């Protein structure tokens, strides 16, 4: 298992955009992304550093492995 990187919410959004997720709106500190191809919706915190558990949950929700996510960065 690869080590989870410490990255910001904005960098996470940029990585997820490479696999089709689009920024839709922001509610408080949560950025809402949606992928049109399957209608999948993901919420990402707009923080300087995401907690590792939160980032792992986002990666799992996007149906990626940690290794694939790191390649997108």
C-alpha positions in Angstrom: 0.0 0.0 0.0 1.3 3.4 -1.0 1.7 6.2 1.5 -1.0 8.8 1.4 0.4 12.2 0.4 -0.4 15.4 2.4 -2.1 17.6 -0.2 -4.6 20.4 -0.2 -8.3 20.2 -1.2 -7.6 22.3 -4.3 -4.9 19.9 -5.5 -7.3 17.0 -4.9 -9.9 18.7 -7.1 -7.3 19.2 -9.8 -6.4 15.5 -9.7 -10.0 14.4 -9.8 -10.7 16.7 -12.7 -8.3 14.5 -14.8 -10.8 11.6 -14.5 -13.9 13.6 -15.4 -15.0 15.2 -12.1 -16.1 18.9 -12.5 -16.3 21.5 -9.8 -20.0 22.4 -9.3 -20.3 24.6 -6.3 -19.0 25.3 -2.8 -21.1 25.0 0.4 -19.2 26.4 3.3 -15.8 24.7 3.2 -16.9 21.8 1.0 -16.3 21.8 -2.7 -18.8 19.7 -4.6 -17.7 17.8 -7.7 -19.7 15.8 -10.1 -18.9 13.4 -12.9 -21.4 13.5 -15.7 -20.6 10.1 -17.2 -22.1 8.2 -14.2 -23.6 11.0 -12.0 -21.1 10.3 -9.2 -20.8 13.2 -6.7 -17.9 13.8 -4.3 -17.4 16.4 -1.6 -13.9 17.7 -0.9 -12.8 20.0 2.0 -11.2 23.2 1.0 -8.3 23.0 3.4 -4.6 23.5 3.1 -3.9 19.9 4.1 -6.5 17.2 4.1 -6.5 14.7 6.9 -5.2 11.3 5.7 -8.3 9.5 6.5 -10.5 12.0 4.7 -8.3 11.9 1.6 -8.4 8.0 1.7 -12.2 8.2 1.9 -12.3 10.6 -1.1 -10.0 8.3 -3.1 -12.2 5.3 -2.3 -15.4 7.3 -3.2 -13.8 8.1 -6.6 -13.2 4.3 -7.1 -9.4 4.8 -7.3 -6.5 3.2 -5.6 -3.9 5.3 -3.8 -1.4 4.5 -6.5 -3.7 5.6 -9.3 -4.5 8.8 -7.4 -0.8 9.6 -6.9 -0.3 9.2 -10.7 -3.0 11.8 -11.2 -1.1 14.4 -9.1 
